[in-house]
């Protein structure tokens, strides 16, 4: 029998407890032993919930109980999650988490402590919710050199952009619906300003290269500025707008960013809609591989967390190696990276046509006082130099 403590009884925590109960037989079979939840930690009380009997408010009671083998951290946020997880690992407990903020900021350090203590720190649910992506990267995709990782890694923004595309509404209207449905994080900024996606692409890319990619170094652009008008042009061009986390590795030069992009139907992520996530990897041997599924939500995320619990139950005192050092990934300057650009400008601003090599020029009858262009591919350095003063520019979106 392996005993587990769950830190946090929110959406994910209650999902983990539910899955461990409802899937008891399959968990026992796969873990080779029974898995029992001994404690749930939360600041709140849950009168009438069966969890009441095992609810504690004092973390020390959990971490000092020698019967607890695995601690499941699903509180979110970095503090006190970091202090709790570090303390648990140092005391020889296995830990698994769904917490991307914790993993993005402290992953290499926690992996190192787990190794030193011959226990495990696993975090499958921290990227892509229920989609298996961390384990495949660490265990299966370790021969290829990946020259591109592109992901729709945030369900909330994908829901908002899908809603705007399908129903023609504004960003604000779609955000309200996402909040009403409980998709957006407590602070919607983490989702809509791109930080959540940035943490996730940083985790994936760091693991790919076995080094630490500090997400705060990335160029991060969210979706607040995407308007109904941008979406109407995108539709006319046969494209959708998606918030992408992208890492390019061009002959060893690594560039990572999060930004909205217009993509066409030839792109594998074009049909990843609503709250779904999709991750496309391009490797030198494997070619293109696509991961698709539920990137958020109670049961999908709990499914990934419980798979970590099973792995840890099978390896309680054996560290499953994860190569993730704290050596920093050195990122290429943004100026060297290439893109095409969609630019909307005032109708009387002719200069844009002379400044850029254009692939397309679009005028839409509904928007008489403006027009838009799609440029040929160029480096960001060239783009910034040419665009100059943005006085007559209404919107810019990268085109992939
Ligand atoms: N807020 C996140 C999302 C939850 O919308 O994708 C899953 O990490």
Boltz pocket constraint, residues with backbone or C-beta under 6 A from the ligand:
constraints:
  - pocket:
      binder: B
      contacts: [[A, 125], [A, 126], [A, 129], [A, 153], [A, 154], [A, 155], [A, 156], [A, 157], [A, 183], [A, 184], [A, 185], [A, 191], [A, 196], [A, 295], [A, 296], [A, 297]]
      max_distance: 6.0
